[in-house]
Amino acid sequence: MSALWIAHVTVTDEASYAEYAKRAGPAIEAHGGTFLARGGAYVQLEGKERKRNVVVRFPSIEDAQKCYDSDAYQEALNFARPASMRDLVVVEEL
């Protein structure tokens, strides 16, 4: 069953986060991830607002976890961690 990787992000360093995005995209796509939303307009209805929202569909929760754990994605995260505040969850899609 497919899964959605949902990230809510506040970027604090645009240059470093841009490097993360440049590296993360290929790592995500290599694990079967397809971007459904990447930034763009949104409406905050409840909870803590984060200006950047990303949704990626993976073939399965396992594929999303493998992507996150991969060397390529972990290398990309080295640029995101000091440059952002992030919440990330993977949920099984109906």
PDB file of N, CA, C and O in Angstrom:
ATOM      1  N   MET A   1       0.844  -1.180   0.000  1.00  0.00           N
ATOM      2  CA  MET A   1       0.000   0.000   0.000  1.00  0.00           C
ATOM      3  C   MET A   1       0.888   1.242   0.000  1.00  0.00           C
ATOM      4  O   MET A   1       1.882   1.298   0.723  1.00  0.00           O
ATOM      5  N   SER A   2       0.529   2.232  -0.809  1.00  0.00           N
ATOM      6  CA  SER A   2       1.341   3.446  -0.908  1.00  0.00           C
ATOM      7  C   SER A   2       1.307   4.239   0.395  1.00  0.00           C
ATOM      8  O   SER A   2       0.460   4.021   1.260  1.00  0.00           O
ATOM      9  N   ALA A   3       2.254   5.165   0.506  1.00  0.00           N
ATOM     10  CA  ALA A   3       2.389   5.971   1.714  1.00  0.00           C
ATOM     11  C   ALA A   3       2.717   7.400   1.343  1.00  0.00           C
ATOM     12  O   ALA A   3       3.326   7.663   0.307  1.00  0.00           O
ATOM     13  N   LEU A   4       2.305   8.323   2.203  1.00  0.00           N
ATOM     14  CA  LEU A   4       2.577   9.739   2.007  1.00  0.00           C
ATOM     15  C   LEU A   4       3.577  10.215   3.055  1.00  0.00           C
ATOM     16  O   LEU A   4       3.391   9.999   4.253  1.00  0.00           O
ATOM     17  N   TRP A   5       4.618  10.851   2.593  1.00  0.00           N
ATOM     18  CA  TRP A   5       5.646  11.495   3.423  1.00  0.00           C
ATOM     19  C   TRP A   5       5.213  12.946   3.490  1.00  0.00           C
ATOM     20  O   TRP A   5       5.153  13.621   2.463  1.00  0.00           O
ATOM     21  N   ILE A   6       4.914  13.435   4.678  1.00  0.00           N
ATOM     22  CA  ILE A   6       4.392  14.784   4.845  1.00  0.00           C
ATOM     23  C   ILE A   6       5.333  15.568   5.748  1.00  0.00           C
ATOM     24  O   ILE A   6       5.552  15.209   6.905  1.00  0.00           O
ATOM     25  N   ALA A   7       5.885  16.644   5.196  1.00  0.00           N
ATOM     26  CA  ALA A   7       6.826  17.471   5.948  1.00  0.00           C
ATOM     27  C   ALA A   7       6.278  18.888   6.062  1.00  0.00           C
ATOM     28  O   ALA A   7       5.771  19.455   5.094  1.00  0.00           O
ATOM     29  N   HIS A   8       6.390  19.445   7.258  1.00  0.00           N
ATOM     30  CA  HIS A   8       6.054  20.847   7.528  1.00  0.00           C
ATOM     31  C   HIS A   8       7.346  21.495   8.009  1.00  0.00           C
ATOM     32  O   HIS A   8       7.960  21.027   8.968  1.00  0.00           O
ATOM     33  N   VAL A   9       7.763  22.578   7.338  1.00  0.00           N
ATOM     34  CA  VAL A   9       9.112  23.104   7.542  1.00  0.00           C
ATOM     35  C   VAL A   9       9.097  24.621   7.699  1.00  0.00           C
ATOM     36  O   VAL A   9       8.388  25.329   6.984  1.00  0.00           O
ATOM     37  N   THR A  10       9.890  25.097   8.643  1.00  0.00           N
ATOM     38  CA  THR A  10      10.235  26.513   8.731  1.00  0.00           C
ATOM     39  C   THR A  10      11.708  26.621   8.378  1.00  0.00           C
ATOM     40  O   THR A  10      12.561  26.083   9.085  1.00  0.00           O
ATOM     41  N   VAL A  11      12.007  27.307   7.296  1.00  0.00           N
ATOM     42  CA  VAL A  11      13.386  27.460   6.828  1.00  0.00           C
ATOM     43  C   VAL A  11      14.014  28.669   7.514  1.00  0.00           C
ATOM     44  O   VAL A  11      13.450  29.763   7.510  1.00  0.00           O
ATOM     45  N   THR A  12      15.185  28.455   8.102  1.00  0.00           N
ATOM     46  CA  THR A  12      15.898  29.539   8.786  1.00  0.00           C
ATOM     47  C   THR A  12      17.160  29.982   8.050  1.00  0.00           C
ATOM     48  O   THR A  12      17.714  31.040   8.350  1.00  0.00           O
ATOM     49  N   ASP A  13      17.617  29.177   7.088  1.00  0.00           N
ATOM     50  CA  ASP A  13      18.788  29.506   6.276  1.00  0.00           C
ATOM     51  C   ASP A  13      18.493  29.052   4.853  1.00  0.00           C
ATOM     52  O   ASP A  13      18.627  27.871   4.530  1.00  0.00           O
ATOM     53  N   GLU A  14      18.095  29.988   4.011  1.00  0.00           N
ATOM     54  CA  GLU A  14      17.651  29.671   2.643  1.00  0.00           C
ATOM     55  C   GLU A  14      18.737  28.973   1.819  1.00  0.00           C
ATOM     56  O   GLU A  14      18.439  28.020   1.099  1.00  0.00           O
ATOM     57  N   ALA A  15      19.975  29.425   1.910  1.00  0.00           N
ATOM     58  CA  ALA A  15      21.052  28.855   1.090  1.00  0.00           C
ATOM     59  C   ALA A  15      21.316  27.401   1.452  1.00  0.00           C
ATOM     60  O   ALA A  15      21.420  26.553   0.566  1.00  0.00           O
ATOM     61  N   SER A  16      21.425  27.105   2.735  1.00  0.00           N
ATOM     62  CA  SER A  16      21.671  25.719   3.157  1.00  0.00           C
ATOM     63  C   SER A  16      20.480  24.835   2.843  1.00  0.00           C
ATOM     64  O   SER A  16      20.645  23.682   2.445  1.00  0.00           O
ATOM     65  N   TYR A  17      19.280  25.371   3.020  1.00  0.00           N
ATOM     66  CA  TYR A  17      18.097  24.560   2.739  1.00  0.00           C
ATOM     67  C   TYR A  17      17.977  24.288   1.239  1.00  0.00           C
ATOM     68  O   TYR A  17      17.512  23.219   0.844  1.00  0.00           O
ATOM     69  N   ALA A  18      18.381  25.219   0.417  1.00  0.00           N
ATOM     70  CA  ALA A  18      18.372  25.000  -1.030  1.00  0.00           C
ATOM     71  C   ALA A  18      19.318  23.857  -1.402  1.00  0.00           C
ATOM     72  O   ALA A  18      19.018  23.066  -2.297  1.00  0.00           O
ATOM     73  N   GLU A  19      20.452  23.773  -0.719  1.00  0.00           N
ATOM     74  CA  GLU A  19      21.381  22.666  -0.965  1.00  0.00           C
ATOM     75  C   GLU A  19      20.761  21.348  -0.528  1.00  0.00           C
ATOM     76  O   GLU A  19      20.919  20.334  -1.207  1.00  0.00           O
ATOM     77  N   TYR A  20      20.053  21.353   0.603  1.00  0.00           N
ATOM     78  CA  TYR A  20      19.324  20.150   1.036  1.00  0.00           C
ATOM     79  C   TYR A  20      18.348  19.719  -0.055  1.00  0.00           C
ATOM     80  O   TYR A  20      18.339  18.553  -0.449  1.00  0.00           O
ATOM     81  N   ALA A  21      17.524  20.650  -0.548  1.00  0.00           N
ATOM     82  CA  ALA A  21      16.502  20.325  -1.539  1.00  0.00           C
ATOM     83  C   ALA A  21      17.132  19.770  -2.815  1.00  0.00           C
ATOM     84  O   ALA A  21      16.610  18.828  -3.412  1.00  0.00           O
ATOM     85  N   LYS A  22      18.247  20.353  -3.227  1.00  0.00           N
ATOM     86  CA  LYS A  22      18.951  19.891  -4.425  1.00  0.00           C
ATOM     87  C   LYS A  22      19.401  18.438  -4.279  1.00  0.00           C
ATOM     88  O   LYS A  22      19.329  17.659  -5.229  1.00  0.00           O
ATOM     89  N   ARG A  23      19.863  18.083  -3.084  1.00  0.00           N
ATOM     90  CA  ARG A  23      20.353  16.722  -2.835  1.00  0.00           C
ATOM     91  C   ARG A  23      19.231  15.747  -2.476  1.00  0.00           C
ATOM     92  O   ARG A  23      19.294  14.571  -2.835  1.00  0.00           O
ATOM     93  N   ALA A  24      18.208  16.229  -1.768  1.00  0.00           N
ATOM     94  CA  ALA A  24      17.131  15.345  -1.305  1.00  0.00           C
ATOM     95  C   ALA A  24      16.259  14.858  -2.452  1.00  0.00           C
ATOM     96  O   ALA A  24      15.820  13.708  -2.456  1.00  0.00           O
ATOM     97  N   GLY A  25      16.004  15.728  -3.429  1.00  0.00           N
ATOM     98  CA  GLY A  25      15.135  15.342  -4.546  1.00  0.00           C
ATOM     99  C   GLY A  25      15.565  14.056  -5.231  1.00  0.00           C
ATOM    100  O   GLY A  25      14.754  13.138  -5.352  1.00  0.00           O
ATOM    101  N   PRO A  26      16.812  13.952  -5.687  1.00  0.00           N
ATOM    102  CA  PRO A  26      17.258  12.712  -6.321  1.00  0.00           C
ATOM    103  C   PRO A  26      17.216  11.500  -5.384  1.00  0.00           C
ATOM    104  O   PRO A  26      16.911  10.392  -5.825  1.00  0.00           O
ATOM    105  N   ALA A  27      17.516  11.697  -4.106  1.00  0.00           N
ATOM    106  CA  ALA A  27      17.466  10.583  -3.152  1.00  0.00           C
ATOM    107  C   ALA A  27      16.033  10.081  -3.008  1.00  0.00           C
ATOM    108  O   ALA A  27      15.792   8.874  -2.969  1.00  0.00           O
ATOM    109  N   ILE A  28      15.095  11.003  -2.930  1.00  0.00           N
ATOM    110  CA  ILE A  28      13.680  10.636  -2.806  1.00  0.00           C
ATOM    111  C   ILE A  28      13.204   9.916  -4.063  1.00  0.00           C
ATOM    112  O   ILE A  28      12.557   8.872  -3.976  1.00  0.00           O
ATOM    113  N   GLU A  29      13.521  10.468  -5.225  1.00  0.00           N
ATOM    114  CA  GLU A  29      13.098   9.861  -6.483  1.00  0.00           C
ATOM    115  C   GLU A  29      13.725   8.485  -6.685  1.00  0.00           C
ATOM    116  O   GLU A  29      13.097   7.606  -7.275  1.00  0.00           O
ATOM    117  N   ALA A  30      14.960   8.281  -6.205  1.00  0.00           N
ATOM    118  CA  ALA A  30      15.628   6.986  -6.326  1.00  0.00           C
ATOM    119  C   ALA A  30      14.922   5.890  -5.541  1.00  0.00           C
ATOM    120  O   ALA A  30      15.106   4.705  -5.820  1.00  0.00           O
ATOM    121  N   HIS A  31      14.110   6.285  -4.555  1.00  0.00           N
ATOM    122  CA  HIS A  31      13.366   5.315  -3.749  1.00  0.00           C
ATOM    123  C   HIS A  31      11.892   5.266  -4.138  1.00  0.00           C
ATOM    124  O   HIS A  31      11.056   4.800  -3.364  1.00  0.00           O
ATOM    125  N   GLY A  32      11.581   5.741  -5.323  1.00  0.00           N
ATOM    126  CA  GLY A  32      10.217   5.656  -5.824  1.00  0.00           C
ATOM    127  C   GLY A  32       9.316   6.785  -5.386  1.00  0.00           C
ATOM    128  O   GLY A  32       8.105   6.725  -5.598  1.00  0.00           O
ATOM    129  N   GLY A  33       9.884   7.822  -4.773  1.00  0.00           N
ATOM    130  CA  GLY A  33       9.082   8.945  -4.305  1.00  0.00           C
ATOM    131  C   GLY A  33       8.676   9.870  -5.446  1.00  0.00           C
ATOM    132  O   GLY A  33       9.464  10.157  -6.346  1.00  0.00           O
ATOM    133  N   THR A  34       7.426  10.329  -5.388  1.00  0.00           N
ATOM    134  CA  THR A  34       6.889  11.276  -6.357  1.00  0.00           C
ATOM    135  C   THR A  34       6.358  12.480  -5.596  1.00  0.00           C
ATOM    136  O   THR A  34       5.510  12.332  -4.716  1.00  0.00           O
ATOM    137  N   PHE A  35       6.844  13.663  -5.923  1.00  0.00           N
ATOM    138  CA  PHE A  35       6.393  14.875  -5.238  1.00  0.00           C
ATOM    139  C   PHE A  35       4.968  15.225  -5.662  1.00  0.00           C
ATOM    140  O   PHE A  35       4.669  15.325  -6.853  1.00  0.00           O
ATOM    141  N   LEU A  36       4.098  15.410  -4.677  1.00  0.00           N
ATOM    142  CA  LEU A  36       2.725  15.846  -4.917  1.00  0.00           C
ATOM    143  C   LEU A  36       2.558  17.319  -4.568  1.00  0.00           C
ATOM    144  O   LEU A  36       1.760  18.023  -5.188  1.00  0.00           O
ATOM    145  N   ALA A  37       3.306  17.780  -3.584  1.00  0.00           N
ATOM    146  CA  ALA A  37       3.319  19.195  -3.190  1.00  0.00           C
ATOM    147  C   ALA A  37       4.719  19.514  -2.715  1.00  0.00           C
ATOM    148  O   ALA A  37       5.354  18.714  -2.028  1.00  0.00           O
ATOM    149  N   ARG A  38       5.196  20.693  -3.088  1.00  0.00           N
ATOM    150  CA  ARG A  38       6.561  21.085  -2.701  1.00  0.00           C
ATOM    151  C   ARG A  38       6.575  22.600  -2.572  1.00  0.00           C
ATOM    152  O   ARG A  38       6.822  23.319  -3.540  1.00  0.00           O
ATOM    153  N   GLY A  39       6.307  23.069  -1.362  1.00  0.00           N
ATOM    154  CA  GLY A  39       6.138  24.503  -1.182  1.00  0.00           C
ATOM    155  C   GLY A  39       4.742  24.867  -1.648  1.00  0.00           C
ATOM    156  O   GLY A  39       3.797  24.118  -1.402  1.00  0.00           O
ATOM    157  N   GLY A  40       4.597  25.982  -2.305  1.00  0.00           N
ATOM    158  CA  GLY A  40       3.312  26.353  -2.875  1.00  0.00           C
ATOM    159  C   GLY A  40       2.346  26.948  -1.868  1.00  0.00           C
ATOM    160  O   GLY A  40       2.626  27.026  -0.672  1.00  0.00           O
ATOM    161  N   ALA A  41       1.212  27.361  -2.383  1.00  0.00           N
ATOM    162  CA  ALA A  41       0.186  28.007  -1.561  1.00  0.00           C
ATOM    163  C   ALA A  41      -0.447  26.996  -0.599  1.00  0.00           C
ATOM    164  O   ALA A  41      -0.551  25.806  -0.899  1.00  0.00           O
ATOM    165  N   TYR A  42      -0.862  27.498   0.548  1.00  0.00           N
ATOM    166  CA  TYR A  42      -1.526  26.659   1.546  1.00  0.00           C
ATOM    167  C   TYR A  42      -2.406  27.545   2.423  1.00  0.00           C
ATOM    168  O   TYR A  42      -2.283  28.770   2.417  1.00  0.00           O
ATOM    169  N   VAL A  43      -3.285  26.909   3.166  1.00  0.00           N
ATOM    170  CA  VAL A  43      -4.112  27.593   4.165  1.00  0.00           C
ATOM    171  C   VAL A  43      -3.900  26.867   5.481  1.00  0.00           C
ATOM    172  O   VAL A  43      -4.143  25.664   5.569  1.00  0.00           O
ATOM    173  N   GLN A  44      -3.449  27.583   6.508  1.00  0.00           N
ATOM    174  CA  GLN A  44      -3.229  26.995   7.831  1.00  0.00           C
ATOM    175  C   GLN A  44      -4.547  27.047   8.595  1.00  0.00           C
ATOM    176  O   GLN A  44      -5.021  28.133   8.930  1.00  0.00           O
ATOM    177  N   LEU A  45      -5.137  25.908   8.872  1.00  0.00           N
ATOM    178  CA  LEU A  45      -6.422  25.869   9.571  1.00  0.00           C
ATOM    179  C   LEU A  45      -6.265  25.598  11.064  1.00  0.00           C
ATOM    180  O   LEU A  45      -7.035  26.120  11.871  1.00  0.00           O
ATOM    181  N   GLU A  46      -5.285  24.797  11.435  1.00  0.00           N
ATOM    182  CA  GLU A  46      -5.052  24.469  12.847  1.00  0.00           C
ATOM    183  C   GLU A  46      -3.560  24.200  13.043  1.00  0.00           C
ATOM    184  O   GLU A  46      -2.821  23.976  12.084  1.00  0.00           O
ATOM    185  N   GLY A  47      -3.141  24.227  14.295  1.00  0.00           N
ATOM    186  CA  GLY A  47      -1.782  23.840  14.643  1.00  0.00           C
ATOM    187  C   GLY A  47      -0.740  24.894  14.336  1.00  0.00           C
ATOM    188  O   GLY A  47      -1.044  26.027  13.961  1.00  0.00           O
ATOM    189  N   LYS A  48       0.503  24.471  14.512  1.00  0.00           N
ATOM    190  CA  LYS A  48       1.654  25.365  14.330  1.00  0.00           C
ATOM    191  C   LYS A  48       1.923  25.585  12.848  1.00  0.00           C
ATOM    192  O   LYS A  48       2.057  24.629  12.083  1.00  0.00           O
ATOM    193  N   GLU A  49       2.002  26.830  12.454  1.00  0.00           N
ATOM    194  CA  GLU A  49       2.249  27.155  11.057  1.00  0.00           C
ATOM    195  C   GLU A  49       3.726  26.982  10.716  1.00  0.00           C
ATOM    196  O   GLU A  49       4.607  27.444  11.441  1.00  0.00           O
ATOM    197  N   ARG A  50       3.969  26.316   9.615  1.00  0.00           N
ATOM    198  CA  ARG A  50       5.297  26.215   9.016  1.00  0.00           C
ATOM    199  C   ARG A  50       5.115  26.590   7.559  1.00  0.00           C
ATOM    200  O   ARG A  50       4.230  26.061   6.887  1.00  0.00           O
ATOM    201  N   LYS A  51       5.936  27.491   7.066  1.00  0.00           N
ATOM    202  CA  LYS A  51       5.731  28.112   5.755  1.00  0.00           C
ATOM    203  C   LYS A  51       5.941  27.178   4.569  1.00  0.00           C
ATOM    204  O   LYS A  51       5.451  27.449   3.473  1.00  0.00           O
ATOM    205  N   ARG A  52       6.665  26.080   4.778  1.00  0.00           N
ATOM    206  CA  ARG A  52       6.930  25.155   3.658  1.00  0.00           C
ATOM    207  C   ARG A  52       6.306  23.806   3.964  1.00  0.00           C
ATOM    208  O   ARG A  52       6.525  23.238   5.034  1.00  0.00           O
ATOM    209  N   ASN A  53       5.531  23.299   3.024  1.00  0.00           N
ATOM    210  CA  ASN A  53       4.852  22.018   3.186  1.00  0.00           C
ATOM    211  C   ASN A  53       5.156  21.146   1.978  1.00  0.00           C
ATOM    212  O   ASN A  53       5.057  21.587   0.833  1.00  0.00           O
ATOM    213  N   VAL A  54       5.529  19.895   2.252  1.00  0.00           N
ATOM    214  CA  VAL A  54       5.928  18.980   1.187  1.00  0.00           C
ATOM    215  C   VAL A  54       5.193  17.658   1.387  1.00  0.00           C
ATOM    216  O   VAL A  54       5.116  17.137   2.500  1.00  0.00           O
ATOM    217  N   VAL A  55       4.655  17.126   0.287  1.00  0.00           N
ATOM    218  CA  VAL A  55       4.001  15.816   0.305  1.00  0.00           C
ATOM    219  C   VAL A  55       4.614  14.981  -0.813  1.00  0.00           C
ATOM    220  O   VAL A  55       4.676  15.407  -1.967  1.00  0.00           O
ATOM    221  N   VAL A  56       5.067  13.780  -0.447  1.00  0.00           N
ATOM    222  CA  VAL A  56       5.668  12.856  -1.406  1.00  0.00           C
ATOM    223  C   VAL A  56       4.956  11.517  -1.285  1.00  0.00           C
ATOM    224  O   VAL A  56       4.744  11.024  -0.177  1.00  0.00           O
ATOM    225  N   ARG A  57       4.586  10.930  -2.411  1.00  0.00           N
ATOM    226  CA  ARG A  57       3.999   9.580  -2.401  1.00  0.00           C
ATOM    227  C   ARG A  57       5.112   8.564  -2.671  1.00  0.00           C
ATOM    228  O   ARG A  57       5.885   8.699  -3.619  1.00  0.00           O
ATOM    229  N   PHE A  58       5.171   7.539  -1.806  1.00  0.00           N
ATOM    230  CA  PHE A  58       6.080   6.412  -1.980  1.00  0.00           C
ATOM    231  C   PHE A  58       5.269   5.154  -2.230  1.00  0.00           C
ATOM    232  O   PHE A  58       4.099   5.096  -1.851  1.00  0.00           O
ATOM    233  N   PRO A  59       5.859   4.149  -2.856  1.00  0.00           N
ATOM    234  CA  PRO A  59       5.127   2.901  -3.075  1.00  0.00           C
ATOM    235  C   PRO A  59       4.665   2.233  -1.773  1.00  0.00           C
ATOM    236  O   PRO A  59       3.657   1.526  -1.763  1.00  0.00           O
ATOM    237  N   SER A  60       5.402   2.457  -0.673  1.00  0.00           N
ATOM    238  CA  SER A  60       5.051   1.839   0.612  1.00  0.00           C
ATOM    239  C   SER A  60       5.708   2.608   1.753  1.00  0.00           C
ATOM    240  O   SER A  60       6.601   3.426   1.534  1.00  0.00           O
ATOM    241  N   ILE A  61       5.253   2.335   2.967  1.00  0.00           N
ATOM    242  CA  ILE A  61       5.896   2.914   4.147  1.00  0.00           C
ATOM    243  C   ILE A  61       7.355   2.452   4.214  1.00  0.00           C
ATOM    244  O   ILE A  61       8.248   3.215   4.584  1.00  0.00           O
ATOM    245  N   GLU A  62       7.571   1.203   3.852  1.00  0.00           N
ATOM    246  CA  GLU A  62       8.930   0.664   3.892  1.00  0.00           C
ATOM    247  C   GLU A  62       9.857   1.415   2.934  1.00  0.00           C
ATOM    248  O   GLU A  62      11.010   1.682   3.269  1.00  0.00           O
ATOM    249  N   ASP A  63       9.357   1.752   1.749  1.00  0.00           N
ATOM    250  CA  ASP A  63      10.167   2.507   0.797  1.00  0.00           C
ATOM    251  C   ASP A  63      10.489   3.901   1.333  1.00  0.00           C
ATOM    252  O   ASP A  63      11.602   4.397   1.159  1.00  0.00           O
ATOM    253  N   ALA A  64       9.516   4.527   1.980  1.00  0.00           N
ATOM    254  CA  ALA A  64       9.753   5.849   2.565  1.00  0.00           C
ATOM    255  C   ALA A  64      10.810   5.766   3.662  1.00  0.00           C
ATOM    256  O   ALA A  64      11.680   6.631   3.759  1.00  0.00           O
ATOM    257  N   GLN A  65      10.732   4.727   4.485  1.00  0.00           N
ATOM    258  CA  GLN A  65      11.711   4.549   5.564  1.00  0.00           C
ATOM    259  C   GLN A  65      13.103   4.274   4.991  1.00  0.00           C
ATOM    260  O   GLN A  65      14.097   4.804   5.487  1.00  0.00           O
ATOM    261  N   LYS A  66      13.171   3.446   3.949  1.00  0.00           N
ATOM    262  CA  LYS A  66      14.466   3.162   3.301  1.00  0.00           C
ATOM    263  C   LYS A  66      15.068   4.441   2.730  1.00  0.00           C
ATOM    264  O   LYS A  66      16.275   4.664   2.820  1.00  0.00           O
ATOM    265  N   CYS A  67      14.220   5.275   2.144  1.00  0.00           N
ATOM    266  CA  CYS A  67      14.704   6.554   1.621  1.00  0.00           C
ATOM    267  C   CYS A  67      15.291   7.388   2.747  1.00  0.00           C
ATOM    268  O   CYS A  67      16.415   7.879   2.640  1.00  0.00           O
ATOM    269  N   TYR A  68      14.535   7.550   3.828  1.00  0.00           N
ATOM    270  CA  TYR A  68      14.988   8.369   4.952  1.00  0.00           C
ATOM    271  C   TYR A  68      16.320   7.860   5.501  1.00  0.00           C
ATOM    272  O   TYR A  68      17.203   8.649   5.835  1.00  0.00           O
ATOM    273  N   ASP A  69      16.456   6.547   5.590  1.00  0.00           N
ATOM    274  CA  ASP A  69      17.655   5.936   6.158  1.00  0.00           C
ATOM    275  C   ASP A  69      18.831   5.868   5.184  1.00  0.00           C
ATOM    276  O   ASP A  69      19.953   5.566   5.590  1.00  0.00           O
ATOM    277  N   SER A  70      18.584   6.145   3.904  1.00  0.00           N
ATOM    278  CA  SER A  70      19.639   5.997   2.890  1.00  0.00           C
ATOM    279  C   SER A  70      20.778   6.988   3.126  1.00  0.00           C
ATOM    280  O   SER A  70      20.587   8.065   3.690  1.00  0.00           O
ATOM    281  N   ASP A  71      21.961   6.587   2.678  1.00  0.00           N
ATOM    282  CA  ASP A  71      23.134   7.457   2.799  1.00  0.00           C
ATOM    283  C   ASP A  71      22.909   8.781   2.078  1.00  0.00           C
ATOM    284  O   ASP A  71      23.284   9.835   2.591  1.00  0.00           O
ATOM    285  N   ALA A  72      22.304   8.738   0.898  1.00  0.00           N
ATOM    286  CA  ALA A  72      22.105   9.958   0.115  1.00  0.00           C
ATOM    287  C   ALA A  72      21.167  10.928   0.829  1.00  0.00           C
ATOM    288  O   ALA A  72      21.429  12.130   0.856  1.00  0.00           O
ATOM    289  N   TYR A  73      20.079  10.419   1.407  1.00  0.00           N
ATOM    290  CA  TYR A  73      19.152  11.320   2.094  1.00  0.00           C
ATOM    291  C   TYR A  73      19.756  11.837   3.398  1.00  0.00           C
ATOM    292  O   TYR A  73      19.579  13.005   3.743  1.00  0.00           O
ATOM    293  N   GLN A  74      20.458  10.985   4.112  1.00  0.00           N
ATOM    294  CA  GLN A  74      21.096  11.427   5.353  1.00  0.00           C
ATOM    295  C   GLN A  74      22.148  12.502   5.069  1.00  0.00           C
ATOM    296  O   GLN A  74      22.321  13.425   5.865  1.00  0.00           O
ATOM    297  N   GLU A  75      22.848  12.386   3.945  1.00  0.00           N
ATOM    298  CA  GLU A  75      23.808  13.417   3.565  1.00  0.00           C
ATOM    299  C   GLU A  75      23.077  14.738   3.296  1.00  0.00           C
ATOM    300  O   GLU A  75      23.533  15.804   3.709  1.00  0.00           O
ATOM    301  N   ALA A  76      21.947  14.654   2.607  1.00  0.00           N
ATOM    302  CA  ALA A  76      21.146  15.857   2.349  1.00  0.00           C
ATOM    303  C   ALA A  76      20.671  16.486   3.657  1.00  0.00           C
ATOM    304  O   ALA A  76      20.671  17.709   3.795  1.00  0.00           O
ATOM    305  N   LEU A  77      20.269  15.658   4.607  1.00  0.00           N
ATOM    306  CA  LEU A  77      19.784  16.168   5.899  1.00  0.00           C
ATOM    307  C   LEU A  77      20.836  16.971   6.645  1.00  0.00           C
ATOM    308  O   LEU A  77      20.494  17.821   7.468  1.00  0.00           O
ATOM    309  N   ASN A  78      22.112  16.716   6.371  1.00  0.00           N
ATOM    310  CA  ASN A  78      23.171  17.509   7.007  1.00  0.00           C
ATOM    311  C   ASN A  78      23.032  18.992   6.678  1.00  0.00           C
ATOM    312  O   ASN A  78      23.494  19.842   7.440  1.00  0.00           O
ATOM    313  N   PHE A  79      22.398  19.307   5.550  1.00  0.00           N
ATOM    314  CA  PHE A  79      22.163  20.699   5.171  1.00  0.00           C
ATOM    315  C   PHE A  79      20.848  21.220   5.740  1.00  0.00           C
ATOM    316  O   PHE A  79      20.727  22.415   6.012  1.00  0.00           O
ATOM    317  N   ALA A  80      19.867  20.349   5.923  1.00  0.00           N
ATOM    318  CA  ALA A  80      18.546  20.770   6.408  1.00  0.00           C
ATOM    319  C   ALA A  80      18.514  20.986   7.916  1.00  0.00           C
ATOM    320  O   ALA A  80      17.891  21.936   8.391  1.00  0.00           O
ATOM    321  N   ARG A  81      19.167  20.130   8.660  1.00  0.00           N
ATOM    322  CA  ARG A  81      19.062  20.197  10.125  1.00  0.00           C
ATOM    323  C   ARG A  81      19.441  21.560  10.701  1.00  0.00           C
ATOM    324  O   ARG A  81      18.680  22.101  11.503  1.00  0.00           O
ATOM    325  N   PRO A  82      20.584  22.137  10.326  1.00  0.00           N
ATOM    326  CA  PRO A  82      20.916  23.445  10.901  1.00  0.00           C
ATOM    327  C   PRO A  82      20.195  24.610  10.222  1.00  0.00           C
ATOM    328  O   PRO A  82      20.309  25.754  10.662  1.00  0.00           O
ATOM    329  N   ALA A  83      19.450  24.318   9.149  1.00  0.00           N
ATOM    330  CA  ALA A  83      18.835  25.377   8.348  1.00  0.00           C
ATOM    331  C   ALA A  83      17.321  25.412   8.442  1.00  0.00           C
ATOM    332  O   ALA A  83      16.666  26.159   7.715  1.00  0.00           O
ATOM    333  N   SER A  84      16.755  24.592   9.352  1.00  0.00           N
ATOM    334  CA  SER A  84      15.291  24.522   9.397  1.00  0.00           C
ATOM    335  C   SER A  84      14.796  23.883  10.684  1.00  0.00           C
ATOM    336  O   SER A  84      15.543  23.236  11.418  1.00  0.00           O
ATOM    337  N   MET A  85      13.510  24.091  10.925  1.00  0.00           N
ATOM    338  CA  MET A  85      12.770  23.358  11.956  1.00  0.00           C
ATOM    339  C   MET A  85      11.741  22.544  11.188  1.00  0.00           C
ATOM    340  O   MET A  85      10.979  23.092  10.393  1.00  0.00           O
ATOM    341  N   ARG A  86      11.717  21.228  11.425  1.00  0.00           N
ATOM    342  CA  ARG A  86      10.913  20.337  10.588  1.00  0.00           C
ATOM    343  C   ARG A  86      10.086  19.374  11.424  1.00  0.00           C
ATOM    344  O   ARG A  86      10.488  18.945  12.505  1.00  0.00           O
ATOM    345  N   ASP A  87       8.930  19.054  10.891  1.00  0.00           N
ATOM    346  CA  ASP A  87       8.116  17.937  11.367  1.00  0.00           C
ATOM    347  C   ASP A  87       7.938  17.033  10.156  1.00  0.00           C
ATOM    348  O   ASP A  87       7.617  17.509   9.067  1.00  0.00           O
ATOM    349  N   LEU A  88       8.142  15.743  10.336  1.00  0.00           N
ATOM    350  CA  LEU A  88       8.037  14.795   9.226  1.00  0.00           C
ATOM    351  C   LEU A  88       7.304  13.550   9.707  1.00  0.00           C
ATOM    352  O   LEU A  88       7.628  12.989  10.753  1.00  0.00           O
ATOM    353  N   VAL A  89       6.310  13.126   8.926  1.00  0.00           N
ATOM    354  CA  VAL A  89       5.559  11.924   9.248  1.00  0.00           C
ATOM    355  C   VAL A  89       5.312  11.179   7.944  1.00  0.00           C
ATOM    356  O   VAL A  89       5.188  11.792   6.883  1.00  0.00           O
ATOM    357  N   VAL A  90       5.241   9.857   8.028  1.00  0.00           N
ATOM    358  CA  VAL A  90       4.846   9.032   6.893  1.00  0.00           C
ATOM    359  C   VAL A  90       3.583   8.299   7.287  1.00  0.00           C
ATOM    360  O   VAL A  90       3.528   7.655   8.335  1.00  0.00           O
ATOM    361  N   VAL A  91       2.558   8.398   6.437  1.00  0.00           N
ATOM    362  CA  VAL A  91       1.282   7.738   6.723  1.00  0.00           C
ATOM    363  C   VAL A  91       0.892   6.853   5.557  1.00  0.00           C
ATOM    364  O   VAL A  91       1.120   7.190   4.395  1.00  0.00           O
ATOM    365  N   GLU A  92       0.305   5.725   5.886  1.00  0.00           N
ATOM    366  CA  GLU A  92      -0.179   4.817   4.857  1.00  0.00           C
ATOM    367  C   GLU A  92      -1.367   5.446   4.150  1.00  0.00           C
ATOM    368  O   GLU A  92      -2.270   5.984   4.790  1.00  0.00           O
ATOM    369  N   GLU A  93      -1.361   5.375   2.839  1.00  0.00           N
ATOM    370  CA  GLU A  93      -2.429   5.967   2.043  1.00  0.00           C
ATOM    371  C   GLU A  93      -3.560   4.961   1.868  1.00  0.00           C
ATOM    372  O   GLU A  93      -3.319   3.760   1.744  1.00  0.00           O
ATOM    373  N   LEU A  94      -4.777   5.451   1.859  1.00  0.00           N
ATOM    374  CA  LEU A  94      -5.933   4.560   1.655  1.00  0.00           C
ATOM    375  C   LEU A  94      -6.032   4.113   0.218  1.00  0.00           C
ATOM    376  O   LEU A  94      -6.942   3.362  -0.133  1.00  0.00           O
TER     377      LEU A  94
END
